[in-house]
């Protein structure tokens, strides 16, 4: 399957965005003082574990989607370089 340049850039941007958003979320989850993520004794609650699992899953999916986008861009660049290297020379002036 061949990806277009816009689709490849979108997938790469989605992967980067996913990492940005979920890293921020995990930082906020870890520093939560509202009592949702940690109980009074300081132990993690079910809310913490569920949301940490969601974040880890999103990290993995974001990485996979971003990697597909990066591979698509690299394949397009290789194809372009191969096409340029194998194309015949333009006709020049005849003597």
Buried (B, 14 or more C-beta within 10 A) or exposed (E): EEBEEEBBBBBBEBBBEBBEEBEEBBEEBEEBEEEEBBEEEEEEBEBBEEBBEBBEEBBEBBEEBBEBBBBBBEEBEEEEEEEEEEEEEEEEEEE
